[in-house]
């Protein structure tokens, strides 16, 4: 099994291999060196006009960093074309950058990596620690955000920081409605992909297609109305542990007023860990929303042997048993989906399954 360090090296090597394509990824006009503090546009006023900005790690585009491009891309409907490379930075996209699109200028999301290494317990320069949300490598607040062929990663490792107890390390936190990710990757350990909304009273529809996510503890979590279609979730080995459970794949925190939570459909859940060492999910009822009623439906998905088939669900906190939440399955396959104790695996019948579909979750929004 690969060690955490070798995993980090592989992540960076994958992007480095793609960097040979970087110059070709930018358009001909972008091969000129940037002029002035705002890239090739040269002045604050000129930077407001283009709808497409090119990011290149070696200066062959408008900007060498993603955050710099986000800062310049004021107004709705802006597009960032990101050349292959490793962008080691934290990125925060304000809510007013509505309908923004990021496109990896590559054939494989491994070639474009946005990565940093903060954890919840990492000390902040001004005092205190980052906390779970603050640990995010990328924070996406606007409605209508779309990403294609990009890796979002947090490569903070427990082994490097034995004195830190706040080990949540978010790769991306996405909060906006109508947020879509196509052919993207989400890499981390604990709390990798935070599919959230702006508040418990706000519904945020999110769509993930042909994506890959890996981690160990609650690595897909939050209160969004999120659809994961044709995705691959992979649980990691835990060198720091020798007994089960190593962790949990999903930890939804759906608000009680939200009619839909997480939907996983036609996907796969695999594992590096020994058979039965992971749970499928546990409900997260945060202290900030004690009335939350988490919802997760997993349907027509292959669940490999790494998931505990006998007892796939667990509780996160007392007073909020998973049996009282909105957990259900439908027509899953694989050794991790075998029903041996029926009361431990709530199943939908065909009639109820008809209302647990991407269309039902996303309503009038059709991701493109």
C-alpha positions in Angstrom: 0.0 0.0 0.0 1.3 3.5 -0.8 2.4 5.6 2.2 1.0 9.1 2.7 4.4 10.6 1.6 4.5 8.6 -1.6 0.9 9.7 -2.3 1.9 13.3 -1.9 4.9 12.8 -4.3 2.6 11.1 -6.8 0.2 14.0 -6.7 2.9 16.5 -7.5 4.6 14.3 -10.1 1.3 13.8 -12.0 1.0 17.6 -12.4 4.7 18.0 -13.3 4.3 15.4 -16.1 1.6 17.5 -17.6 3.6 20.7 -17.4 5.3 19.9 -20.7 1.9 20.7 -22.3 1.6 24.0 -20.5 2.8 26.4 -23.2 0.5 24.7 -25.7 -2.4 25.1 -23.3 -2.4 28.9 -23.6 -3.6 30.7 -26.7 -1.0 32.3 -29.0 -1.5 35.8 -27.7 -0.9 34.7 -24.2 2.7 33.6 -24.9 3.8 37.2 -24.4 5.2 38.0 -21.0 2.8 39.9 -18.8 3.2 43.7 -18.4 2.4 45.7 -15.3 0.8 44.6 -12.0 -2.4 43.3 -13.7 -0.9 40.9 -16.2 -0.7 41.7 -19.9 -3.7 44.0 -19.6 -1.5 46.5 -17.9 -4.0 48.6 -15.9 -6.8 48.1 -13.4 -9.4 49.4 -15.8 -8.3 47.1 -18.7 -8.4 44.0 -16.5 -12.2 44.4 -16.1 -13.0 43.8 -19.8 -11.9 40.2 -20.7 -14.3 37.4 -20.0 -11.6 34.7 -20.3 -8.3 34.9 -18.4 -5.4 32.4 -18.8 -3.5 31.1 -15.8 0.0 29.7 -16.5 2.5 28.7 -13.8 5.5 30.0 -15.8 4.2 33.3 -17.0 2.9 32.4 -20.5 -0.7 33.6 -19.6 -2.4 36.5 -17.9 -1.5 35.3 -14.4 0.7 32.8 -12.7 -1.6 32.1 -9.8 -5.3 31.2 -9.6 -6.2 33.6 -6.8 -4.7 36.5 -8.8 -6.9 35.6 -11.7 -10.0 35.3 -9.5 -9.2 38.8 -8.1 -9.1 40.2 -11.6 -12.1 38.4 -12.9 -14.7 40.8 -11.6 -18.2 40.6 -12.9 -20.4 37.6 -13.7 -19.7 34.9 -16.3 -15.9 35.0 -16.2 -13.8 32.0 -17.3 -10.4 30.9 -16.1 -8.4 28.6 -18.4 -5.8 27.0 -16.2 -2.6 25.5 -17.8 -1.1 22.2 -16.4 0.9 22.7 -13.2 0.8 22.6 -9.5 -0.7 25.8 -8.0 0.3 25.7 -4.3 -1.9 28.4 -2.8 -5.2 28.9 -1.1 -8.0 30.3 -3.3 -11.1 32.1 -2.1 -13.8 33.0 -4.7 -16.2 35.7 -3.5 -20.0 35.3 -3.8 -20.2 38.1 -6.4 -18.2 36.1 -9.0 -21.4 34.4 -10.2 -21.4 31.9 -13.1 -17.6 31.6 -13.0 -16.0 28.7 -14.9 -12.6 27.1 -14.4 -11.3 24.9 -17.2 -8.2 22.7 -16.9 -6.4 23.1 -20.2 -5.6 19.4 -20.2 -7.1 15.9 -21.0 -6.7 14.7 -17.4 -7.5 16.4 -14.1 -4.2 15.1 -12.7 -2.4 17.7 -14.8 -3.9 20.8 -13.1 -3.6 20.7 -9.3 -4.7 23.4 -6.8 -3.2 22.3 -3.5 -2.3 23.6 0.0 -1.7 22.1 3.4 -3.6 23.8 6.2 -5.6 21.8 8.8 -8.2 22.9 11.3 -5.5 22.9 14.0 -2.9 24.7 12.0 -1.8 27.9 13.8 -2.8 31.1 12.0 -0.1 33.8 11.6 -2.3 36.2 13.6 -3.1 33.8 16.4 -5.6 31.0 16.8 -6.1 28.2 14.3 -7.8 27.9 11.0 -10.8 25.7 11.9 -12.4 23.3 9.5 -13.7 25.8 7.0 -10.6 27.9 7.2 -8.4 24.9 6.3 -9.9 24.7 2.8 -7.4 25.0 0.0 -10.2 26.3 -2.2 -13.4 28.1 -1.0 -16.1 28.6 -3.6 -19.0 31.0 -2.6 -20.7 32.1 -5.8 -23.8 30.6 -7.4 -23.3 29.1 -10.9 -19.7 27.9 -10.4 -18.4 25.3 -12.8 -15.1 23.4 -12.9 -13.8 20.9 -15.4 -10.7 18.7 -15.3 -9.1 20.1 -12.2 -7.7 18.5 -9.0 -8.5 20.1 -5.7 -6.2 18.8 -3.0 -5.2 19.3 0.6 -2.0 17.4 1.3 -1.7 18.0 5.0 -0.6 14.8 6.7 -1.2 13.7 10.3 2.2 12.1 10.4 3.9 15.4 9.8 2.1 17.1 12.7 1.7 14.7 15.6 1.0 17.6 18.0 -2.1 18.9 16.1 -5.4 17.4 17.1 -7.6 19.3 14.6 -6.9 17.1 11.7 -9.7 18.2 9.4 -8.1 19.4 6.2 -10.5 20.5 3.5 -9.5 20.4 -0.2 -12.5 22.4 -1.4 -15.5 24.0 0.3 -18.3 24.8 -2.2 -21.3 26.8 -1.0 -23.1 28.1 -4.0 -26.3 27.0 -5.7 -26.0 25.5 -9.2 -22.3 24.5 -8.7 -21.1 21.8 -11.1 -17.9 19.7 -11.3 -17.1 17.5 -14.3 -14.2 15.1 -14.4 -12.6 16.6 -11.3 -10.6 15.1 -8.5 -10.8 15.8 -4.7 -7.8 14.6 -2.7 -7.3 14.7 1.0 -7.7 12.7 4.2 -10.2 14.0 6.7 -13.1 16.3 5.4 -11.8 16.4 1.8 -14.9 17.6 0.0 -17.2 20.0 1.9 -20.4 20.3 -0.1 -22.2 23.0 1.9 -24.6 25.9 1.6 -24.4 29.5 2.7 -26.8 28.9 5.7 -29.2 26.2 7.0 -32.0 28.2 5.4 -30.3 28.2 1.9 -30.6 25.4 -0.5 -27.5 24.8 -2.6 -27.8 22.4 -5.5 -24.5 20.9 -6.6 -23.7 18.3 -9.2 -20.6 16.1 -9.5 -20.2 14.0 -12.7 -17.4 11.5 -13.4 -15.4 12.8 -10.4 -13.0 11.1 -8.0 -12.8 11.7 -4.3 -10.6 10.1 -1.7 -10.0 10.3 2.0 -10.6 8.6 5.4 -12.8 10.5 7.9 -16.1 12.0 6.7 -14.4 12.9 3.4 -17.6 13.9 1.6 -19.7 16.0 4.0 -22.0 19.0 4.4 -25.6 20.2 4.0 -25.8 20.8 0.2 -28.3 19.2 -2.0 -25.6 17.3 -3.9 -25.8 14.7 -6.7 -22.8 12.5 -7.4 -23.3 10.7 -10.7 -20.8 8.2 -12.1 -18.3 9.1 -9.5 -15.6 7.0 -7.7 -15.0 7.3 -3.9 -11.9 5.7 -2.5 -11.1 5.1 1.2 -7.5 5.2 2.2 -5.2 3.1 4.3 -4.7 4.5 7.9 -1.0 3.7 9.0 -1.9 5.4 12.3 -4.6 2.9 13.1 -4.8 -0.9 13.3 -8.4 -1.6 14.1 -11.8 -0.7 12.5 -13.3 1.6 11.7 -10.7 3.6 9.9 -13.4 6.2 9.0 -16.5 7.1 7.1 -17.2 8.1 3.4 -20.2 10.4 3.8 -21.3 12.7 6.6 -24.3 14.7 5.4 -25.7 17.5 7.6 -28.9 18.3 5.7 -31.0 21.0 7.2 -34.4 19.8 8.4 -36.2 22.1 6.0 -34.3 20.8 3.0 -36.2 18.2 1.1 -33.1 16.7 -0.5 -29.6 15.9 0.7 -26.8 13.8 -0.8 -27.6 11.4 -3.7 -25.0 9.0 -5.0 -26.0 7.2 -8.2 -24.4 4.8 -10.6 -21.0 5.2 -8.8 -18.4 3.1 -7.1 -16.9 3.0 -3.6 -13.6 1.2 -3.4 -10.9 0.9 -0.7 -7.2 0.5 0.0 -8.0 -0.7 3.6 -8.8 -4.2 4.7 -12.3 -5.6 4.2 -14.9 -4.1 6.4 -12.7 -1.4 7.9 -14.8 1.6 6.7 -18.4 2.7 7.4 -20.5 4.0 4.5 -21.8 7.1 6.4 -22.7 8.7 9.7 -25.0 11.7 10.3 -23.5 15.1 11.2 -25.7 17.3 13.3 -23.5 20.4 13.9 -23.8 22.5 17.0 -24.7 25.4 14.8 -27.8 23.6 13.5 -29.0 21.1 16.1 -32.2 20.5 14.2 -30.4 19.2 11.1 -31.7 15.9 9.8 -29.0 14.4 7.5 -30.1 12.8 4.2 -28.2 10.3 2.1 -29.4 8.0 -0.7 -27.0 5.6 -2.4 -28.4 3.8 -5.3 -27.3 1.6 -8.2 -23.7 1.9 -6.9 -21.0 -0.8 -6.5 -19.8 -0.9 -3.0 -16.6 -2.9 -2.6 -15.5 -5.0 0.4 -13.8 -2.1 2.3 -17.2 -1.1 3.6 -18.7 -2.9 6.6 -21.7 -4.6 5.0 -23.1 -5.8 8.3 -23.2 -2.4 9.9 -22.5 0.3 7.3 -23.8 3.2 9.3 -22.7 4.7 12.7 -23.5 7.6 15.0 -21.4 10.7 15.2 -22.8 12.1 18.4 -25.2 11.0 21.1 -28.8 12.1 20.7 -28.7 11.8 16.9 -28.9 8.1 16.0 -28.5 7.4 12.3 -31.7 5.4 12.4 -33.6 8.7 12.9 -32.0 10.3 9.9 -32.9 10.1 6.2 -30.5 7.3 5.1 -31.5 4.8 2.3 -30.2 2.5 -0.4 -31.5 1.1 -3.6 -30.2 -1.7 -5.8 -26.6 -1.4 -4.8 -24.1 -4.2 -5.8 -20.8 -5.6 -4.6 -19.6 -7.3 -1.4 -20.0 -4.1 0.6 -23.7 -3.9 -0.3 -24.8 -7.4 0.8 -27.8 -7.2 3.1 -27.2 -9.5 6.1 -29.0 -7.5 8.8 -31.9 -5.7 7.0 -32.6 -3.2 9.8 -29.0 -1.9 9.3 -29.6 -1.1 5.7 -32.8 0.8 4.9 -33.9 0.1 1.4 -36.1 2.1 -1.0 -38.8 0.3 -3.0 -39.3 1.1 -6.6 -42.0 3.6 -6.0 -40.0 5.6 -3.5 -36.8 5.3 -5.5 -38.6 7.3 -8.3 -38.3 10.4 -6.2 -34.6 9.9 -5.4 -33.2 10.9 -8.8 -30.9 13.6 -10.1 -33.9 15.4 -11.6 -35.8 15.4 -8.3 -32.7 16.7 -6.5 -31.8 19.4 -9.0 -35.3 20.6 -9.9 -35.4 23.0 -12.8 -31.6 23.2 -13.1 -29.9 21.1 -15.8 -26.1 21.2 -15.4 -24.2 21.5 -18.7 
